[in-house]
Amino acid sequence: MRLTIKLIIHCDGASRGNPGPSAAGVIVLDAHGEVAARSALSLGVMTNNQAEYHAVWAGMQIARQLGATNIEFRLDSELTVKQLSGDWRIKHNILQTLAAHIRDIQPTDARVRYTHIPRSANAPADRLANWALDRKSPSDLTPP
């Protein structure tokens, strides 16, 4: 019998301008609600929706590294949740490509769910994404 490893992953993408400078924030919680990992990534110029997808991709990479078998992504982007859940069609070519990359790195036999949450419930991931957008010097390298 395989051990179940449950993770809750809060993701947020941020873009200043749309498109504009973008970043992603990811907070990974274990089954006890403890922070297992976090990531803040500067992404370059892209749209907010592309940044959201990159945040999920980064979270999926962490889930894979941790051997997760039960993964719940929590995002404040209803579009991203509905598209990655298969409820809404992904029309944009770049988002289709990113969704394929996310599926490709999904851990084999893992149960994956996408849940839409209020923006206020996603504040830690939002802070990480904004921190990644704002850092300008090595003294700024300690994330919140």
C-alpha positions in Angstrom: 0.0 0.0 0.0 1.3 3.4 -1.0 1.6 6.2 1.6 -0.7 9.1 1.1 1.0 12.5 1.1 -1.5 15.3 1.1 -0.5 18.9 0.2 -2.5 22.1 0.1 -0.9 24.6 -2.3 -1.8 28.2 -2.3 -0.8 29.9 -5.6 -1.0 33.4 -6.9 0.2 35.2 -10.0 0.7 38.9 -10.2 1.2 41.2 -13.1 1.8 45.0 -13.1 0.3 46.0 -16.4 -1.5 43.3 -18.3 0.9 42.3 -19.8 3.6 43.6 -17.6 6.3 42.6 -15.2 5.0 39.4 -13.5 5.7 37.1 -10.6 4.3 34.0 -8.8 3.9 33.1 -5.2 3.4 29.6 -3.9 2.9 28.3 -0.3 2.8 24.6 0.2 1.1 23.2 3.4 1.4 19.7 4.6 -1.5 17.6 6.0 -1.1 19.4 9.4 -1.2 22.9 7.9 2.5 23.5 8.4 4.5 25.2 5.7 6.4 22.5 3.8 7.7 24.8 1.1 7.3 28.2 -0.5 8.5 29.8 -3.7 8.6 33.4 -5.1 9.4 33.7 -8.7 10.0 36.6 -11.0 8.6 35.7 -14.4 9.3 38.5 -16.8 6.7 40.2 -18.9 3.4 38.3 -19.3 -0.3 38.6 -18.5 -1.8 38.0 -15.0 -3.5 34.8 -16.3 -0.1 33.5 -17.5 1.4 34.3 -14.1 -1.4 32.4 -12.4 -0.6 29.3 -14.5 3.1 29.6 -13.8 2.3 29.7 -10.1 0.4 26.4 -10.5 3.2 24.9 -12.5 5.7 25.9 -9.8 3.4 24.4 -7.1 3.1 21.2 -9.2 6.9 20.9 -9.4 7.1 21.1 -5.6 4.3 18.6 -5.2 6.1 16.2 -7.5 9.4 16.6 -5.6 7.7 15.9 -2.3 6.0 12.8 -3.7 2.4 14.1 -3.2 -0.5 11.8 -3.9 -3.3 14.1 -2.9 -3.0 17.7 -3.9 -5.4 20.6 -3.5 -4.5 23.9 -5.3 -6.2 26.9 -3.8 -6.3 30.0 -6.0 -8.2 33.3 -6.1 -8.3 33.2 -9.9 -11.7 31.6 -10.8 -10.6 31.5 -14.5 -7.5 29.4 -13.7 -9.5 27.1 -11.4 -12.3 26.5 -13.8 -10.0 26.0 -16.8 -7.6 23.6 -15.0 -10.5 21.7 -13.5 -11.9 21.2 -17.0 -15.1 23.2 -16.4 -14.1 25.9 -18.9 -12.4 25.6 -22.2 -8.9 27.1 -22.4 -8.9 29.3 -25.5 -5.6 31.1 -25.4 -2.7 29.2 -27.0 -0.1 30.1 -24.3 -2.5 29.0 -21.5 -3.1 25.7 -23.4 0.6 25.1 -23.5 1.0 25.9 -19.8 -1.9 23.6 -18.9 -0.2 20.8 -20.9 3.1 21.4 -19.0 1.2 21.3 -15.7 -0.5 18.0 -16.6 2.9 16.6 -17.8 4.6 17.1 -14.5 1.6 16.1 -12.3 2.7 13.2 -10.1 1.6 9.8 -11.5 -1.6 8.5 -9.8 -2.0 11.7 -7.7 -5.4 13.1 -7.0 -5.4 16.8 -8.0 -8.2 19.3 -7.2 -8.4 23.0 -7.9 -10.4 25.2 -5.5 -11.4 28.8 -5.9 -10.9 30.8 -2.7 -11.5 34.5 -1.8 -8.5 36.8 -2.4 -8.3 37.4 1.4 -7.7 33.7 2.0 -4.8 33.8 -0.4 -2.9 36.7 1.1 0.4 34.8 1.9 0.8 33.7 -1.7 -0.1 37.2 -2.9 2.5 38.7 -0.6 5.2 36.3 -2.0 4.2 37.2 -5.6 4.4 40.9 -4.9 7.7 40.5 -3.0 9.1 38.8 -6.1 7.9 41.8 -8.2 9.4 44.3 -5.8 12.8 42.9 -4.9 15.6 45.0 -6.4 18.8 44.2 -4.5 20.4 41.3 -2.6 19.2 42.8 0.7 15.7 42.1 -0.5 16.3 38.4 -0.9 14.5 37.2 2.3 10.9 36.5 1.4 8.1 37.4 3.8 
